[in-house]
Amino acid sequence: MDEFPNISGFNYRIARLKVGDDAYYRIHECFYDANAKVVLWGESSPHGETADALIADLEQMLADAKRSRDDIFDVPPDQP
């Protein structure tokens, strides 16, 4: 079994998945190592225990997506 990487931070980020000549984009929750390299990611679904918490999560996703628009994470082709 592979060793679990040390995580030093996370955020939401725009990710691109290429399928043949096409690509599509999603928001992924990305986790970083100490060198700011993405080491884990997952599909993100906004959530919250209250309506206000859900709205806050959506606002955070949007703010992080705006910051990452010039540094899009390419999802490796073998790991959608």
mmCIF file of the N, C-alpha and C atoms, coordinates in Angstrom:
data_MODEL
# 
_entry.id   MODEL 
# 
loop_
_atom_site.group_PDB 
_atom_site.id 
_atom_site.type_symbol 
_atom_site.label_atom_id 
_atom_site.label_alt_id 
_atom_site.label_comp_id 
_atom_site.label_asym_id 
_atom_site.label_entity_id 
_atom_site.label_seq_id 
_atom_site.pdbx_PDB_ins_code 
_atom_site.Cartn_x 
_atom_site.Cartn_y 
_atom_site.Cartn_z 
_atom_site.occupancy 
_atom_site.B_iso_or_equiv 
_atom_site.pdbx_formal_charge 
_atom_site.auth_seq_id 
_atom_site.auth_comp_id 
_atom_site.auth_asym_id 
_atom_site.auth_atom_id 
_atom_site.pdbx_PDB_model_num 
ATOM 1   N N  . MET A 1 1  ? 0.839   -1.183 0.000   1.00 0.00 ? 1  MET A N  1 
ATOM 2   C CA . MET A 1 1  ? 0.000   0.000  0.000   1.00 0.00 ? 1  MET A CA 1 
ATOM 3   C C  . MET A 1 1  ? 0.884   1.246  0.000   1.00 0.00 ? 1  MET A C  1 
ATOM 4   N N  . ASP A 1 2  ? 0.513   2.251  -0.783  1.00 0.00 ? 2  ASP A N  1 
ATOM 5   C CA . ASP A 1 2  ? 1.278   3.486  -0.833  1.00 0.00 ? 2  ASP A CA 1 
ATOM 6   C C  . ASP A 1 2  ? 1.141   4.245  0.472   1.00 0.00 ? 2  ASP A C  1 
ATOM 7   N N  . GLU A 1 3  ? 2.201   4.973  0.800   1.00 0.00 ? 3  GLU A N  1 
ATOM 8   C CA . GLU A 1 3  ? 2.183   5.796  1.999   1.00 0.00 ? 3  GLU A CA 1 
ATOM 9   C C  . GLU A 1 3  ? 1.285   7.006  1.768   1.00 0.00 ? 3  GLU A C  1 
ATOM 10  N N  . PHE A 1 4  ? 0.512   7.368  2.779   1.00 0.00 ? 4  PHE A N  1 
ATOM 11  C CA . PHE A 1 4  ? -0.354  8.533  2.692   1.00 0.00 ? 4  PHE A CA 1 
ATOM 12  C C  . PHE A 1 4  ? 0.512   9.785  2.775   1.00 0.00 ? 4  PHE A C  1 
ATOM 13  N N  . PRO A 1 5  ? 0.373   10.726 1.831   1.00 0.00 ? 5  PRO A N  1 
ATOM 14  C CA . PRO A 1 5  ? 1.232   11.913 1.832   1.00 0.00 ? 5  PRO A CA 1 
ATOM 15  C C  . PRO A 1 5  ? 0.888   12.868 2.973   1.00 0.00 ? 5  PRO A C  1 
ATOM 16  N N  . ASN A 1 6  ? 1.894   13.641 3.393   1.00 0.00 ? 6  ASN A N  1 
ATOM 17  C CA . ASN A 1 6  ? 1.655   14.695 4.370   1.00 0.00 ? 6  ASN A CA 1 
ATOM 18  C C  . ASN A 1 6  ? 0.940   15.837 3.668   1.00 0.00 ? 6  ASN A C  1 
ATOM 19  N N  . ILE A 1 7  ? -0.117  16.309 4.257   1.00 0.00 ? 7  ILE A N  1 
ATOM 20  C CA . ILE A 1 7  ? -0.912  17.377 3.669   1.00 0.00 ? 7  ILE A CA 1 
ATOM 21  C C  . ILE A 1 7  ? -0.601  18.672 4.411   1.00 0.00 ? 7  ILE A C  1 
ATOM 22  N N  . SER A 1 8  ? -0.280  19.714 3.633   1.00 0.00 ? 8  SER A N  1 
ATOM 23  C CA . SER A 1 8  ? 0.021   20.991 4.273   1.00 0.00 ? 8  SER A CA 1 
ATOM 24  C C  . SER A 1 8  ? -1.055  22.035 4.026   1.00 0.00 ? 8  SER A C  1 
ATOM 25  N N  . GLY A 1 9  ? -2.019  21.728 3.180   1.00 0.00 ? 9  GLY A N  1 
ATOM 26  C CA . GLY A 1 9  ? -3.093  22.680 2.934   1.00 0.00 ? 9  GLY A CA 1 
ATOM 27  C C  . GLY A 1 9  ? -4.038  22.162 1.871   1.00 0.00 ? 9  GLY A C  1 
ATOM 28  N N  . PHE A 1 10 ? -5.139  22.867 1.704   1.00 0.00 ? 10 PHE A N  1 
ATOM 29  C CA . PHE A 1 10 ? -6.091  22.498 0.658   1.00 0.00 ? 10 PHE A CA 1 
ATOM 30  C C  . PHE A 1 10 ? -6.863  23.738 0.241   1.00 0.00 ? 10 PHE A C  1 
ATOM 31  N N  . ASN A 1 11 ? -7.480  23.643 -0.931  1.00 0.00 ? 11 ASN A N  1 
ATOM 32  C CA . ASN A 1 11 ? -8.417  24.650 -1.400  1.00 0.00 ? 11 ASN A CA 1 
ATOM 33  C C  . ASN A 1 11 ? -9.243  24.046 -2.520  1.00 0.00 ? 11 ASN A C  1 
ATOM 34  N N  . TYR A 1 12 ? -10.196 24.814 -2.981  1.00 0.00 ? 12 TYR A N  1 
ATOM 35  C CA . TYR A 1 12 ? -10.951 24.432 -4.172  1.00 0.00 ? 12 TYR A CA 1 
ATOM 36  C C  . TYR A 1 12 ? -10.184 24.986 -5.364  1.00 0.00 ? 12 TYR A C  1 
ATOM 37  N N  . ARG A 1 13 ? -10.220 24.275 -6.462  1.00 0.00 ? 13 ARG A N  1 
ATOM 38  C CA . ARG A 1 13 ? -9.430  24.694 -7.615  1.00 0.00 ? 13 ARG A CA 1 
ATOM 39  C C  . ARG A 1 13 ? -10.099 24.222 -8.903  1.00 0.00 ? 13 ARG A C  1 
ATOM 40  N N  . ILE A 1 14 ? -9.952  25.015 -9.941  1.00 0.00 ? 14 ILE A N  1 
ATOM 41  C CA . ILE A 1 14 ? -10.430 24.595 -11.248 1.00 0.00 ? 14 ILE A CA 1 
ATOM 42  C C  . ILE A 1 14 ? -9.522  23.473 -11.741 1.00 0.00 ? 14 ILE A C  1 
ATOM 43  N N  . ALA A 1 15 ? -10.144 22.419 -12.193 1.00 0.00 ? 15 ALA A N  1 
ATOM 44  C CA . ALA A 1 15 ? -9.401  21.284 -12.742 1.00 0.00 ? 15 ALA A CA 1 
ATOM 45  C C  . ALA A 1 15 ? -9.925  20.990 -14.136 1.00 0.00 ? 15 ALA A C  1 
ATOM 46  N N  . ARG A 1 16 ? -9.011  20.580 -14.998 1.00 0.00 ? 16 ARG A N  1 
ATOM 47  C CA . ARG A 1 16 ? -9.353  20.256 -16.383 1.00 0.00 ? 16 ARG A CA 1 
ATOM 48  C C  . ARG A 1 16 ? -9.117  18.768 -16.603 1.00 0.00 ? 16 ARG A C  1 
ATOM 49  N N  . LEU A 1 17 ? -10.097 18.126 -17.196 1.00 0.00 ? 17 LEU A N  1 
ATOM 50  C CA . LEU A 1 17 ? -9.959  16.726 -17.568 1.00 0.00 ? 17 LEU A CA 1 
ATOM 51  C C  . LEU A 1 17 ? -10.049 16.662 -19.083 1.00 0.00 ? 17 LEU A C  1 
ATOM 52  N N  . LYS A 1 18 ? -9.007  16.148 -19.703 1.00 0.00 ? 18 LYS A N  1 
ATOM 53  C CA . LYS A 1 18 ? -8.994  16.027 -21.161 1.00 0.00 ? 18 LYS A CA 1 
ATOM 54  C C  . LYS A 1 18 ? -9.534  14.660 -21.558 1.00 0.00 ? 18 LYS A C  1 
ATOM 55  N N  . VAL A 1 19 ? -10.418 14.685 -22.545 1.00 0.00 ? 19 VAL A N  1 
ATOM 56  C CA . VAL A 1 19 ? -11.003 13.463 -23.090 1.00 0.00 ? 19 VAL A CA 1 
ATOM 57  C C  . VAL A 1 19 ? -10.832 13.551 -24.599 1.00 0.00 ? 19 VAL A C  1 
ATOM 58  N N  . GLY A 1 20 ? -9.841  12.841 -25.108 1.00 0.00 ? 20 GLY A N  1 
ATOM 59  C CA . GLY A 1 20 ? -9.519  12.949 -26.526 1.00 0.00 ? 20 GLY A CA 1 
ATOM 60  C C  . GLY A 1 20 ? -9.088  14.376 -26.835 1.00 0.00 ? 20 GLY A C  1 
ATOM 61  N N  . ASP A 1 21 ? -9.721  14.990 -27.821 1.00 0.00 ? 21 ASP A N  1 
ATOM 62  C CA . ASP A 1 21 ? -9.403  16.367 -28.181 1.00 0.00 ? 21 ASP A CA 1 
ATOM 63  C C  . ASP A 1 21 ? -10.219 17.376 -27.382 1.00 0.00 ? 21 ASP A C  1 
ATOM 64  N N  . ASP A 1 22 ? -11.117 16.898 -26.530 1.00 0.00 ? 22 ASP A N  1 
ATOM 65  C CA . ASP A 1 22 ? -11.981 17.777 -25.755 1.00 0.00 ? 22 ASP A CA 1 
ATOM 66  C C  . ASP A 1 22 ? -11.489 17.884 -24.318 1.00 0.00 ? 22 ASP A C  1 
ATOM 67  N N  . ALA A 1 23 ? -11.990 18.878 -23.634 1.00 0.00 ? 23 ALA A N  1 
ATOM 68  C CA . ALA A 1 23 ? -11.691 19.037 -22.216 1.00 0.00 ? 23 ALA A CA 1 
ATOM 69  C C  . ALA A 1 23 ? -12.931 19.579 -21.529 1.00 0.00 ? 23 ALA A C  1 
ATOM 70  N N  . TYR A 1 24 ? -13.064 19.237 -20.267 1.00 0.00 ? 24 TYR A N  1 
ATOM 71  C CA . TYR A 1 24 ? -14.117 19.863 -19.476 1.00 0.00 ? 24 TYR A CA 1 
ATOM 72  C C  . TYR A 1 24 ? -13.538 20.205 -18.113 1.00 0.00 ? 24 TYR A C  1 
ATOM 73  N N  . TYR A 1 25 ? -14.234 21.103 -17.433 1.00 0.00 ? 25 TYR A N  1 
ATOM 74  C CA . TYR A 1 25 ? -13.717 21.693 -16.207 1.00 0.00 ? 25 TYR A CA 1 
ATOM 75  C C  . TYR A 1 25 ? -14.659 21.408 -15.049 1.00 0.00 ? 25 TYR A C  1 
ATOM 76  N N  . ARG A 1 26 ? -14.062 21.247 -13.884 1.00 0.00 ? 26 ARG A N  1 
ATOM 77  C CA . ARG A 1 26 ? -14.799 21.016 -12.642 1.00 0.00 ? 26 ARG A CA 1 
ATOM 78  C C  . ARG A 1 26 ? -14.091 21.757 -11.519 1.00 0.00 ? 26 ARG A C  1 
ATOM 79  N N  . ILE A 1 27 ? -14.805 21.895 -10.433 1.00 0.00 ? 27 ILE A N  1 
ATOM 80  C CA . ILE A 1 27 ? -14.174 22.363 -9.202  1.00 0.00 ? 27 ILE A CA 1 
ATOM 81  C C  . ILE A 1 27 ? -13.771 21.116 -8.418  1.00 0.00 ? 27 ILE A C  1 
ATOM 82  N N  . HIS A 1 28 ? -12.514 21.052 -8.043  1.00 0.00 ? 28 HIS A N  1 
ATOM 83  C CA . HIS A 1 28 ? -12.026 19.950 -7.218  1.00 0.00 ? 28 HIS A CA 1 
ATOM 84  C C  . HIS A 1 28 ? -11.464 20.514 -5.925  1.00 0.00 ? 28 HIS A C  1 
ATOM 85  N N  . GLU A 1 29 ? -11.615 19.759 -4.873  1.00 0.00 ? 29 GLU A N  1 
ATOM 86  C CA . GLU A 1 29 ? -10.935 20.086 -3.634  1.00 0.00 ? 29 GLU A CA 1 
ATOM 87  C C  . GLU A 1 29 ? -9.548  19.473 -3.759  1.00 0.00 ? 29 GLU A C  1 
ATOM 88  N N  . CYS A 1 30 ? -8.514  20.321 -3.746  1.00 0.00 ? 30 CYS A N  1 
ATOM 89  C CA . CYS A 1 30 ? -7.140  19.860 -3.930  1.00 0.00 ? 30 CYS A CA 1 
ATOM 90  C C  . CYS A 1 30 ? -6.371  19.975 -2.623  1.00 0.00 ? 30 CYS A C  1 
ATOM 91  N N  . PHE A 1 31 ? -5.584  18.960 -2.347  1.00 0.00 ? 31 PHE A N  1 
ATOM 92  C CA . PHE A 1 31 ? -4.765  18.909 -1.146  1.00 0.00 ? 31 PHE A CA 1 
ATOM 93  C C  . PHE A 1 31 ? -3.303  18.961 -1.572  1.00 0.00 ? 31 PHE A C  1 
ATOM 94  N N  . TYR A 1 32 ? -2.498  19.729 -0.845  1.00 0.00 ? 32 TYR A N  1 
ATOM 95  C CA . TYR A 1 32 ? -1.119  20.020 -1.235  1.00 0.00 ? 32 TYR A CA 1 
ATOM 96  C C  . TYR A 1 32 ? -0.121  19.467 -0.229  1.00 0.00 ? 32 TYR A C  1 
ATOM 97  N N  . ASP A 1 33 ? 1.082   19.129 -0.755  1.00 0.00 ? 33 ASP A N  1 
ATOM 98  C CA . ASP A 1 33 ? 2.178   18.758 0.129   1.00 0.00 ? 33 ASP A CA 1 
ATOM 99  C C  . ASP A 1 33 ? 2.942   20.020 0.524   1.00 0.00 ? 33 ASP A C  1 
ATOM 100 N N  . ALA A 1 34 ? 4.031   19.858 1.242   1.00 0.00 ? 34 ALA A N  1 
ATOM 101 C CA . ALA A 1 34 ? 4.815   20.998 1.724   1.00 0.00 ? 34 ALA A CA 1 
ATOM 102 C C  . ALA A 1 34 ? 5.433   21.812 0.590   1.00 0.00 ? 34 ALA A C  1 
ATOM 103 N N  . ASN A 1 35 ? 5.524   21.226 -0.607  1.00 0.00 ? 35 ASN A N  1 
ATOM 104 C CA . ASN A 1 35 ? 6.083   21.925 -1.769  1.00 0.00 ? 35 ASN A CA 1 
ATOM 105 C C  . ASN A 1 35 ? 4.992   22.541 -2.649  1.00 0.00 ? 35 ASN A C  1 
ATOM 106 N N  . ALA A 1 36 ? 3.774   22.603 -2.150  1.00 0.00 ? 36 ALA A N  1 
ATOM 107 C CA . ALA A 1 36 ? 2.617   23.171 -2.861  1.00 0.00 ? 36 ALA A CA 1 
ATOM 108 C C  . ALA A 1 36 ? 2.246   22.374 -4.109  1.00 0.00 ? 36 ALA A C  1 
ATOM 109 N N  . LYS A 1 37 ? 2.578   21.093 -4.108  1.00 0.00 ? 37 LYS A N  1 
ATOM 110 C CA . LYS A 1 37 ? 2.205   20.202 -5.212  1.00 0.00 ? 37 LYS A CA 1 
ATOM 111 C C  . LYS A 1 37 ? 0.902   19.498 -4.840  1.00 0.00 ? 37 LYS A C  1 
ATOM 112 N N  . VAL A 1 38 ? -0.028  19.423 -5.798  1.00 0.00 ? 38 VAL A N  1 
ATOM 113 C CA . VAL A 1 38 ? -1.272  18.702 -5.563  1.00 0.00 ? 38 VAL A CA 1 
ATOM 114 C C  . VAL A 1 38 ? -0.952  17.217 -5.424  1.00 0.00 ? 38 VAL A C  1 
ATOM 115 N N  . VAL A 1 39 ? -1.333  16.642 -4.278  1.00 0.00 ? 39 VAL A N  1 
ATOM 116 C CA . VAL A 1 39 ? -1.062  15.227 -4.044  1.00 0.00 ? 39 VAL A CA 1 
ATOM 117 C C  . VAL A 1 39 ? -2.347  14.397 -3.938  1.00 0.00 ? 39 VAL A C  1 
ATOM 118 N N  . LEU A 1 40 ? -3.454  15.035 -3.645  1.00 0.00 ? 40 LEU A N  1 
ATOM 119 C CA . LEU A 1 40 ? -4.757  14.372 -3.583  1.00 0.00 ? 40 LEU A CA 1 
ATOM 120 C C  . LEU A 1 40 ? -5.815  15.352 -4.062  1.00 0.00 ? 40 LEU A C  1 
ATOM 121 N N  . TRP A 1 41 ? -6.885  14.826 -4.631  1.00 0.00 ? 41 TRP A N  1 
ATOM 122 C CA . TRP A 1 41 ? -7.992  15.686 -5.041  1.00 0.00 ? 41 TRP A CA 1 
ATOM 123 C C  . TRP A 1 41 ? -9.256  14.852 -5.053  1.00 0.00 ? 41 TRP A C  1 
ATOM 124 N N  . GLY A 1 42 ? -10.341 15.539 -4.941  1.00 0.00 ? 42 GLY A N  1 
ATOM 125 C CA . GLY A 1 42 ? -11.629 14.871 -5.001  1.00 0.00 ? 42 GLY A CA 1 
ATOM 126 C C  . GLY A 1 42 ? -12.644 15.792 -5.641  1.00 0.00 ? 42 GLY A C  1 
ATOM 127 N N  . GLU A 1 43 ? -13.699 15.208 -6.172  1.00 0.00 ? 43 GLU A N  1 
ATOM 128 C CA . GLU A 1 43 ? -14.759 16.033 -6.723  1.00 0.00 ? 43 GLU A CA 1 
ATOM 129 C C  . GLU A 1 43 ? -15.433 16.765 -5.570  1.00 0.00 ? 43 GLU A C  1 
ATOM 130 N N  . SER A 1 44 ? -15.772 17.996 -5.809  1.00 0.00 ? 44 SER A N  1 
ATOM 131 C CA . SER A 1 44 ? -16.358 18.800 -4.749  1.00 0.00 ? 44 SER A CA 1 
ATOM 132 C C  . SER A 1 44 ? -17.848 18.965 -4.947  1.00 0.00 ? 44 SER A C  1 
ATOM 133 N N  . SER A 1 45 ? -18.531 18.887 -3.860  1.00 0.00 ? 45 SER A N  1 
ATOM 134 C CA . SER A 1 45 ? -19.955 19.154 -3.834  1.00 0.00 ? 45 SER A CA 1 
ATOM 135 C C  . SER A 1 45 ? -20.188 20.123 -2.692  1.00 0.00 ? 45 SER A C  1 
ATOM 136 N N  . PRO A 1 46 ? -20.784 21.272 -2.976  1.00 0.00 ? 46 PRO A N  1 
ATOM 137 C CA . PRO A 1 46 ? -21.008 22.221 -1.884  1.00 0.00 ? 46 PRO A CA 1 
ATOM 138 C C  . PRO A 1 46 ? -21.879 21.580 -0.804  1.00 0.00 ? 46 PRO A C  1 
ATOM 139 N N  . HIS A 1 47 ? -21.611 21.947 0.427   1.00 0.00 ? 47 HIS A N  1 
ATOM 140 C CA . HIS A 1 47 ? -22.346 21.353 1.527   1.00 0.00 ? 47 HIS A CA 1 
ATOM 141 C C  . HIS A 1 47 ? -22.385 22.308 2.714   1.00 0.00 ? 47 HIS A C  1 
ATOM 142 N N  . GLY A 1 48 ? -23.256 22.051 3.620   1.00 0.00 ? 48 GLY A N  1 
ATOM 143 C CA . GLY A 1 48 ? -23.357 22.831 4.844   1.00 0.00 ? 48 GLY A CA 1 
ATOM 144 C C  . GLY A 1 48 ? -24.463 22.287 5.713   1.00 0.00 ? 48 GLY A C  1 
ATOM 145 N N  . GLU A 1 49 ? -24.345 22.505 7.003   1.00 0.00 ? 49 GLU A N  1 
ATOM 146 C CA . GLU A 1 49 ? -25.363 22.032 7.939   1.00 0.00 ? 49 GLU A CA 1 
ATOM 147 C C  . GLU A 1 49 ? -26.551 22.979 8.014   1.00 0.00 ? 49 GLU A C  1 
ATOM 148 N N  . THR A 1 50 ? -26.380 24.185 7.461   1.00 0.00 ? 50 THR A N  1 
ATOM 149 C CA . THR A 1 50 ? -27.466 25.152 7.383   1.00 0.00 ? 50 THR A CA 1 
ATOM 150 C C  . THR A 1 50 ? -27.430 25.779 5.995   1.00 0.00 ? 50 THR A C  1 
ATOM 151 N N  . ALA A 1 51 ? -28.483 26.486 5.654   1.00 0.00 ? 51 ALA A N  1 
ATOM 152 C CA . ALA A 1 51 ? -28.501 27.186 4.370   1.00 0.00 ? 51 ALA A CA 1 
ATOM 153 C C  . ALA A 1 51 ? -27.369 28.209 4.302   1.00 0.00 ? 51 ALA A C  1 
ATOM 154 N N  . ASP A 1 52 ? -27.127 28.919 5.403   1.00 0.00 ? 52 ASP A N  1 
ATOM 155 C CA . ASP A 1 52 ? -26.044 29.904 5.412   1.00 0.00 ? 52 ASP A CA 1 
ATOM 156 C C  . ASP A 1 52 ? -24.677 29.248 5.255   1.00 0.00 ? 52 ASP A C  1 
ATOM 157 N N  . ALA A 1 53 ? -24.496 28.073 5.862   1.00 0.00 ? 53 ALA A N  1 
ATOM 158 C CA . ALA A 1 53 ? -23.220 27.359 5.723   1.00 0.00 ? 53 ALA A CA 1 
ATOM 159 C C  . ALA A 1 53 ? -23.035 26.878 4.284   1.00 0.00 ? 53 ALA A C  1 
ATOM 160 N N  . LEU A 1 54 ? -24.111 26.438 3.646   1.00 0.00 ? 54 LEU A N  1 
ATOM 161 C CA . LEU A 1 54 ? -24.033 26.029 2.249   1.00 0.00 ? 54 LEU A CA 1 
ATOM 162 C C  . LEU A 1 54 ? -23.648 27.207 1.369   1.00 0.00 ? 54 LEU A C  1 
ATOM 163 N N  . ILE A 1 55 ? -24.265 28.354 1.587   1.00 0.00 ? 55 ILE A N  1 
ATOM 164 C CA . ILE A 1 55 ? -23.945 29.544 0.813   1.00 0.00 ? 55 ILE A CA 1 
ATOM 165 C C  . ILE A 1 55 ? -22.493 29.956 1.040   1.00 0.00 ? 55 ILE A C  1 
ATOM 166 N N  . ALA A 1 56 ? -22.012 29.876 2.270   1.00 0.00 ? 56 ALA A N  1 
ATOM 167 C CA . ALA A 1 56 ? -20.618 30.214 2.567   1.00 0.00 ? 56 ALA A CA 1 
ATOM 168 C C  . ALA A 1 56 ? -19.669 29.272 1.830   1.00 0.00 ? 56 ALA A C  1 
ATOM 169 N N  . ASP A 1 57 ? -20.011 27.981 1.762   1.00 0.00 ? 57 ASP A N  1 
ATOM 170 C CA . ASP A 1 57 ? -19.166 27.024 1.042   1.00 0.00 ? 57 ASP A CA 1 
ATOM 171 C C  . ASP A 1 57 ? -19.148 27.345 -0.451  1.00 0.00 ? 57 ASP A C  1 
ATOM 172 N N  . LEU A 1 58 ? -20.295 27.671 -1.012  1.00 0.00 ? 58 LEU A N  1 
ATOM 173 C CA . LEU A 1 58 ? -20.356 28.058 -2.424  1.00 0.00 ? 58 LEU A CA 1 
ATOM 174 C C  . LEU A 1 58 ? -19.528 29.317 -2.691  1.00 0.00 ? 58 LEU A C  1 
ATOM 175 N N  . GLU A 1 59 ? -19.604 30.285 -1.790  1.00 0.00 ? 59 GLU A N  1 
ATOM 176 C CA . GLU A 1 59 ? -18.817 31.505 -1.948  1.00 0.00 ? 59 GLU A CA 1 
ATOM 177 C C  . GLU A 1 59 ? -17.326 31.207 -1.891  1.00 0.00 ? 59 GLU A C  1 
ATOM 178 N N  . GLN A 1 60 ? -16.923 30.288 -0.994  1.00 0.00 ? 60 GLN A N  1 
ATOM 179 C CA . GLN A 1 60 ? -15.504 29.911 -0.908  1.00 0.00 ? 60 GLN A CA 1 
ATOM 180 C C  . GLN A 1 60 ? -15.064 29.203 -2.176  1.00 0.00 ? 60 GLN A C  1 
ATOM 181 N N  . MET A 1 61 ? -15.909 28.323 -2.708  1.00 0.00 ? 61 MET A N  1 
ATOM 182 C CA . MET A 1 61 ? -15.583 27.625 -3.957  1.00 0.00 ? 61 MET A CA 1 
ATOM 183 C C  . MET A 1 61 ? -15.390 28.625 -5.091  1.00 0.00 ? 61 MET A C  1 
ATOM 184 N N  . LEU A 1 62 ? -16.277 29.601 -5.182  1.00 0.00 ? 62 LEU A N  1 
ATOM 185 C CA . LEU A 1 62 ? -16.176 30.606 -6.239  1.00 0.00 ? 62 LEU A CA 1 
ATOM 186 C C  . LEU A 1 62 ? -14.922 31.459 -6.078  1.00 0.00 ? 62 LEU A C  1 
ATOM 187 N N  . ALA A 1 63 ? -14.629 31.887 -4.868  1.00 0.00 ? 63 ALA A N  1 
ATOM 188 C CA . ALA A 1 63 ? -13.428 32.707 -4.627  1.00 0.00 ? 63 ALA A CA 1 
ATOM 189 C C  . ALA A 1 63 ? -12.163 31.925 -4.988  1.00 0.00 ? 63 ALA A C  1 
ATOM 190 N N  . ASP A 1 64 ? -12.092 30.658 -4.575  1.00 0.00 ? 64 ASP A N  1 
ATOM 191 C CA . ASP A 1 64 ? -10.916 29.842 -4.896  1.00 0.00 ? 64 ASP A CA 1 
ATOM 192 C C  . ASP A 1 64 ? -10.828 29.588 -6.396  1.00 0.00 ? 64 ASP A C  1 
ATOM 193 N N  . ALA A 1 65 ? -11.963 29.361 -7.054  1.00 0.00 ? 65 ALA A N  1 
ATOM 194 C CA . ALA A 1 65 ? -11.957 29.133 -8.505  1.00 0.00 ? 65 ALA A CA 1 
ATOM 195 C C  . ALA A 1 65 ? -11.441 30.364 -9.229  1.00 0.00 ? 65 ALA A C  1 
ATOM 196 N N  . LYS A 1 66 ? -11.871 31.544 -8.808  1.00 0.00 ? 66 LYS A N  1 
ATOM 197 C CA . LYS A 1 66 ? -11.387 32.780 -9.443  1.00 0.00 ? 66 LYS A CA 1 
ATOM 198 C C  . LYS A 1 66 ? -9.878  32.918 -9.284  1.00 0.00 ? 66 LYS A C  1 
ATOM 199 N N  . ARG A 1 67 ? -9.347  32.552 -8.102  1.00 0.00 ? 67 ARG A N  1 
ATOM 200 C CA . ARG A 1 67 ? -7.894  32.635 -7.880  1.00 0.00 ? 67 ARG A CA 1 
ATOM 201 C C  . ARG A 1 67 ? -7.132  31.608 -8.711  1.00 0.00 ? 67 ARG A C  1 
ATOM 202 N N  . SER A 1 68 ? -7.765  30.474 -9.035  1.00 0.00 ? 68 SER A N  1 
ATOM 203 C CA . SER A 1 68 ? -7.044  29.402 -9.734  1.00 0.00 ? 68 SER A CA 1 
ATOM 204 C C  . SER A 1 68 ? -7.232  29.429 -11.245 1.00 0.00 ? 68 SER A C  1 
ATOM 205 N N  . ARG A 1 69 ? -7.978  30.380 -11.766 1.00 0.00 ? 69 ARG A N  1 
ATOM 206 C CA . ARG A 1 69 ? -8.286  30.358 -13.211 1.00 0.00 ? 69 ARG A CA 1 
ATOM 207 C C  . ARG A 1 69 ? -7.040  30.445 -14.086 1.00 0.00 ? 69 ARG A C  1 
ATOM 208 N N  . ASP A 1 70 ? -5.940  31.008 -13.585 1.00 0.00 ? 70 ASP A N  1 
ATOM 209 C CA . ASP A 1 70 ? -4.703  31.082 -14.360 1.00 0.00 ? 70 ASP A CA 1 
ATOM 210 C C  . ASP A 1 70 ? -3.722  29.964 -14.006 1.00 0.00 ? 70 ASP A C  1 
ATOM 211 N N  . ASP A 1 71 ? -4.135  29.047 -13.143 1.00 0.00 ? 71 ASP A N  1 
ATOM 212 C CA . ASP A 1 71 ? -3.276  27.937 -12.725 1.00 0.00 ? 71 ASP A CA 1 
ATOM 213 C C  . ASP A 1 71 ? -4.140  26.687 -12.594 1.00 0.00 ? 71 ASP A C  1 
ATOM 214 N N  . ILE A 1 72 ? -4.681  26.254 -13.719 1.00 0.00 ? 72 ILE A N  1 
ATOM 215 C CA . ILE A 1 72 ? -5.624  25.136 -13.732 1.00 0.00 ? 72 ILE A CA 1 
ATOM 216 C C  . ILE A 1 72 ? -4.881  23.823 -13.517 1.00 0.00 ? 72 ILE A C  1 
ATOM 217 N N  . PHE A 1 73 ? -5.450  22.987 -12.673 1.00 0.00 ? 73 PHE A N  1 
ATOM 218 C CA . PHE A 1 73 ? -4.905  21.673 -12.367 1.00 0.00 ? 73 PHE A CA 1 
ATOM 219 C C  . PHE A 1 73 ? -5.377  20.682 -13.427 1.00 0.00 ? 73 PHE A C  1 
ATOM 220 N N  . ASP A 1 74 ? -4.444  20.023 -14.101 1.00 0.00 ? 74 ASP A N  1 
ATOM 221 C CA . ASP A 1 74 ? -4.788  19.005 -15.086 1.00 0.00 ? 74 ASP A CA 1 
ATOM 222 C C  . ASP A 1 74 ? -4.895  17.651 -14.381 1.00 0.00 ? 74 ASP A C  1 
ATOM 223 N N  . VAL A 1 75 ? -6.088  17.100 -14.392 1.00 0.00 ? 75 VAL A N  1 
ATOM 224 C CA . VAL A 1 75 ? -6.302  15.779 -13.791 1.00 0.00 ? 75 VAL A CA 1 
ATOM 225 C C  . VAL A 1 75 ? -5.606  14.751 -14.668 1.00 0.00 ? 75 VAL A C  1 
ATOM 226 N N  . PRO A 1 76 ? -4.754  13.911 -14.091 1.00 0.00 ? 76 PRO A N  1 
ATOM 227 C CA . PRO A 1 76 ? -4.108  12.869 -14.891 1.00 0.00 ? 76 PRO A CA 1 
ATOM 228 C C  . PRO A 1 76 ? -5.151  12.005 -15.606 1.00 0.00 ? 76 PRO A C  1 
ATOM 229 N N  . PRO A 1 77 ? -4.893  11.621 -16.855 1.00 0.00 ? 77 PRO A N  1 
ATOM 230 C CA . PRO A 1 77 ? -5.895  10.909 -17.650 1.00 0.00 ? 77 PRO A CA 1 
ATOM 231 C C  . PRO A 1 77 ? -6.346  9.579  -17.062 1.00 0.00 ? 77 PRO A C  1 
ATOM 232 N N  . ASP A 1 78 ? -5.523  8.943  -16.258 1.00 0.00 ? 78 ASP A N  1 
ATOM 233 C CA . ASP A 1 78 ? -5.913  7.644  -15.720 1.00 0.00 ? 78 ASP A CA 1 
ATOM 234 C C  . ASP A 1 78 ? -6.667  7.778  -14.399 1.00 0.00 ? 78 ASP A C  1 
ATOM 235 N N  . GLN A 1 79 ? -6.941  9.014  -13.938 1.00 0.00 ? 79 GLN A N  1 
ATOM 236 C CA . GLN A 1 79 ? -7.611  9.209  -12.651 1.00 0.00 ? 79 GLN A CA 1 
ATOM 237 C C  . GLN A 1 79 ? -8.651  10.313 -12.781 1.00 0.00 ? 79 GLN A C  1 
ATOM 238 N N  . PRO A 1 80 ? -9.814  10.017 -13.354 1.00 0.00 ? 80 PRO A N  1 
ATOM 239 C CA . PRO A 1 80 ? -10.843 11.053 -13.489 1.00 0.00 ? 80 PRO A CA 1 
ATOM 240 C C  . PRO A 1 80 ? -11.371 11.391 -12.162 1.00 0.00 ? 80 PRO A C  1 
# 
